[in-house]
Amino acid sequence: MSGPLSHIKVLDLSRVLAGPWCGQNLADLGAEVIKVERPGKGDDSRGYAPPYLKDQNGNDTKEGAYFCAANRGKKSITVNISKPEGQQLIRELAQQCDVLIENYKVGDLARYGLGYEDLKKLNPGIIYCSVTGFGQTGPYKDRPGYDFMAQGMGGLMSITGEADDQPGGGAQRVGVPIIDLTTGMYATIAICAAVAHRAVTGKGQWIDVALLDSCVAFLANQAMNYFATGESPSRIGNAHPNIVPYQTFNTSNGAIILACGNDNLFNKFCDAAGCSGLLKNPIFATNADRVKNRVEVTRILNEIFLKRRTAEWVKLLDDAGVANGPINTIEEVFKEQQVIARGLKIELPHAAAGKVPLVASPMRFSETPIKHEVPPPTVGQHTEEILRSVLKKSDGEIAALRSAGAL
């Protein structure tokens, strides 16, 4: 392995998305990640299918595409933690690891003697990251949590989608499990910070990351809009609450995104679009003026954009240095010249499918480049390898663990 965290070993006991996304980030950064799965069934997300990966003959395998999105770079070992022998294996692995990630309900692992305080006694330097729906404290701490719930409870859905009085109006979740992903990113940042802290002090620590917390933190400028006014922001579709114009417009054959993030870009747009007369109107002079007069400026620009095709607008605005872009399908994304040039689609060999296409990490380093070498594993693919190479188990010991139902 290579990368800035190539000196770190991670024990990933998490399932589904937020925790595994964190583990995948760490694997991308070079960490050795051991993923612990339930015997037979594995990670819950293996069952989030179809679609499945196809084998070399074009037939479905038993490997769900969902699982592959968050588990590249990891080695899989199956352990039954309900068995004393399985619990002991986790303790032994934790003693060999720098980081542990888990997303069990609050207190669940402690019942097996695998909580932070238990493992800290065996490995004082361990960085133990718990990912839950609502955190380790508070009245909701024992409730199960999922991304969809967090998007609703955390306010994100209240500001996502068209206004209630518009066609298709109503609250909408984001098209990917964005709070799972955001929580995984916050967990990654927290772990990296704890690794840096341990390098100075020698001390590990317990990290508590929650979906609801992450969603509230993710409200960003919309939370500040509420704090500043005392009024909850409403849904305004593809428009921006603080910048105008910063939205989609229909063209003669489709749609385009215009993003005038400052007055200079709006001036450039007006010059390129042949509507410089707008610049003489004081109600459009500054962004603050345009926000106040959003309805009128939007009405005028709607009429202007209908005069050209999307491709014509993209070229015209690109040439003028005005931020814009089409609204791509996922298929179109991977045909974009920039996406191809940046190598964002990769392919790795896979034990069941022969090969698997994946999205590359977006992190680029000049001194410690990321190398994608380990594909998403099949269930327990590396069980014996890990038992032998990490824990130095003999054939007899492995046979005894199997006999006890620990693997």
Backbone hydrogen bonds, N-H to C=O, Kabsch-Sander energy under -0.5 kcal/mol:
donor,donor_aa,acceptor,acceptor_aa,energy
5,L,29,L,-3.3
6,S,3,G,-1.7
8,I,5,L,-2.0
10,V,32,E,-3.4
11,L,99,V,-3.0
12,D,10,V,-0.6
12,D,34,I,-3.1
13,L,11,L,-0.8
13,L,101,I,-3.2
17,L,15,R,-0.8
21,W,17,L,-3.1
22,C,18,A,-1.6
23,G,19,G,-2.4
24,Q,20,P,-2.7
25,N,21,W,-2.2
26,L,22,C,-2.2
27,A,23,G,-2.1
28,D,24,Q,-2.9
29,L,25,N,-1.8
30,G,27,A,-1.8
31,A,26,L,-2.5
32,E,8,I,-2.5
33,V,31,A,-0.7
33,V,73,G,-0.7
34,I,10,V,-3.1
34,I,32,E,-0.5
35,K,33,V,-0.6
35,K,75,K,-3.6
36,V,12,D,-2.7
36,V,34,I,-0.6
37,E,35,K,-0.5
37,E,77,I,-2.6
41,K,39,P,-1.9
42,G,38,R,-1.5
46,R,43,D,-2.1
47,G,44,D,-2.0
48,Y,45,S,-1.2
49,A,47,G,-2.1
53,L,63,E,-3.2
55,D,59,N,-3.0
58,G,55,D,-2.1
61,T,53,L,-2.8
64,G,62,K,-0.7
65,A,51,P,-2.3
66,Y,48,Y,-0.5
67,F,45,S,-0.6
68,C,64,G,-1.2
69,A,65,A,-1.0
69,A,66,Y,-1.1
70,A,67,F,-1.4
71,N,68,C,-0.5
73,G,374,V,-3.0
74,K,71,N,-1.0
75,K,33,V,-2.4
77,I,35,K,-2.9
79,V,37,E,-2.3
80,N,406,A,-2.5
81,I,79,V,-0.9
83,K,80,N,-1.5
87,Q,83,K,-2.4
88,Q,84,P,-2.1
89,L,85,E,-1.6
90,I,86,G,-1.9
91,R,87,Q,-2.0
92,E,88,Q,-2.4
93,L,89,L,-2.7
94,A,90,I,-2.8
95,Q,91,R,-1.6
96,Q,92,E,-0.6
96,Q,93,L,-1.1
97,C,93,L,-0.6
97,C,94,A,-0.8
98,D,9,K,-2.5
99,V,9,K,-1.8
100,L,127,I,-2.7
101,I,11,L,-2.6
102,E,129,C,-2.5
106,V,141,K,-0.6
108,D,105,K,-2.2
111,R,107,G,-1.2
111,R,108,D,-0.6
112,Y,108,D,-0.5
112,Y,109,L,-1.1
113,G,110,A,-1.6
114,L,109,L,-2.8
119,L,115,G,-2.5
120,K,116,Y,-2.7
121,K,117,E,-0.9
122,L,118,D,-0.6
123,N,119,L,-2.5
126,I,123,N,-2.3
127,I,98,D,-2.4
128,Y,126,I,-0.7
128,Y,205,Q,-2.2
129,C,100,L,-3.5
129,C,127,I,-0.6
130,S,128,Y,-0.6
130,S,207,I,-3.2
131,V,102,E,-2.8
131,V,129,C,-0.5
132,T,130,S,-0.5
132,T,209,V,-2.1
141,K,138,G,-1.5
143,R,140,Y,-2.2
150,A,146,Y,-2.2
151,Q,147,D,-2.7
152,G,148,F,-1.7
153,M,149,M,-3.3
154,G,150,A,-2.8
155,G,152,G,-1.2
156,L,151,Q,-0.6
157,M,151,Q,-2.2
159,I,155,G,-0.6
159,I,156,L,-1.2
160,T,157,M,-1.0
166,Q,163,A,-2.1
169,G,166,Q,-2.3
170,G,162,E,-2.1
172,Q,157,M,-0.8
172,Q,160,T,-1.6
178,I,176,V,-2.8
181,L,177,P,-2.2
182,T,178,I,-2.7
183,T,179,I,-2.6
184,G,180,D,-2.3
185,M,181,L,-2.1
186,Y,182,T,-2.9
187,A,183,T,-2.6
188,T,184,G,-2.0
189,I,185,M,-2.5
190,A,186,Y,-2.7
191,I,187,A,-2.5
192,C,188,T,-2.5
193,A,189,I,-2.3
194,A,190,A,-2.4
195,V,191,I,-2.6
196,A,192,C,-2.0
197,H,193,A,-2.4
198,R,194,A,-2.6
199,A,195,V,-1.7
200,V,196,A,-0.9
200,V,197,H,-0.6
201,T,197,H,-2.7
202,G,198,R,-2.7
204,G,124,P,-1.4
205,Q,126,I,-0.7
207,I,128,Y,-3.0
207,I,205,Q,-0.5
209,V,130,S,-2.7
209,V,207,I,-0.6
211,L,132,T,-2.1
212,L,133,G,-2.4
214,S,210,A,-2.2
215,C,211,L,-2.4
216,V,212,L,-2.4
217,A,213,D,-2.6
218,F,214,S,-1.8
219,L,216,V,-1.2
220,A,217,A,-1.1
222,Q,219,L,-2.2
223,A,219,L,-0.6
223,A,220,A,-0.6
224,M,220,A,-1.7
225,N,221,N,-2.4
226,Y,222,Q,-1.8
227,F,223,A,-2.6
228,A,224,M,-2.5
229,T,225,N,-1.4
230,G,226,Y,-3.6
237,G,161,G,-2.3
239,A,236,I,-1.8
240,H,243,I,-0.6
247,Q,258,L,-1.5
249,F,256,I,-2.6
251,T,254,G,-2.1
252,S,305,F,-0.5
252,S,308,R,-2.7
256,I,249,F,-2.2
257,I,325,G,-2.9
258,L,247,Q,-2.8
258,L,256,I,-0.5
259,A,323,A,-2.3
260,C,245,P,-2.4
261,G,259,A,-1.3
266,F,262,N,-1.6
267,N,263,D,-2.4
268,K,264,N,-2.2
269,F,265,L,-2.5
270,C,266,F,-2.5
271,D,267,N,-2.1
272,A,268,K,-2.5
273,A,269,F,-2.9
274,G,270,C,-0.7
274,G,271,D,-0.6
275,C,270,C,-2.6
278,L,275,C,-2.1
279,L,276,S,-1.4
280,K,277,G,-1.3
281,N,278,L,-1.3
284,F,281,N,-2.2
285,A,282,P,-0.8
290,R,286,T,-2.4
291,V,287,N,-2.7
292,K,288,A,-1.8
293,N,289,D,-1.6
294,R,291,V,-1.1
297,V,293,N,-2.2
298,T,294,R,-2.4
299,R,295,V,-2.0
300,I,296,E,-2.1
301,L,297,V,-2.4
302,N,298,T,-2.4
303,E,299,R,-1.4
304,I,300,I,-1.7
305,F,301,L,-2.6
306,L,302,N,-1.2
307,K,304,I,-1.5
308,R,305,F,-1.3
313,W,309,R,-2.2
314,V,310,T,-2.7
315,K,311,A,-2.1
316,L,312,E,-2.6
317,L,313,W,-3.0
318,D,314,V,-2.4
319,D,315,K,-2.5
320,A,316,L,-1.1
321,G,317,L,-0.6
321,G,318,D,-1.2
322,V,317,L,-2.9
325,G,257,I,-1.4
328,N,326,P,-0.8
333,V,329,T,-2.0
334,F,330,I,-1.4
335,K,332,E,-1.3
336,E,332,E,-0.7
336,E,333,V,-1.3
340,I,336,E,-2.3
341,A,337,Q,-2.7
342,R,338,Q,-2.0
343,G,340,I,-1.3
344,L,339,V,-1.9
346,I,344,L,-0.5
346,I,358,L,-3.0
348,L,356,V,-2.2
350,H,354,G,-1.1
354,G,350,H,-1.7
355,K,353,A,-0.8
356,V,348,L,-2.9
358,L,346,I,-2.5
360,A,344,L,-2.3
360,A,358,L,-0.5
373,E,371,K,-0.9
381,Q,378,T,-2.0
382,H,76,S,-2.3
383,T,380,G,-1.7
386,I,382,H,-2.8
387,L,383,T,-2.4
388,R,384,E,-2.4
389,S,385,E,-3.0
390,V,386,I,-2.1
391,L,386,I,-1.5
392,K,388,R,-0.5
393,K,387,L,-2.8
398,I,394,S,-2.4
399,A,395,D,-2.4
400,A,396,G,-2.1
401,L,397,E,-2.0
402,R,398,I,-2.1
403,S,399,A,-2.4
404,A,400,A,-1.7
405,G,402,R,-1.4
406,A,401,L,-2.4
407,L,401,L,-0.5
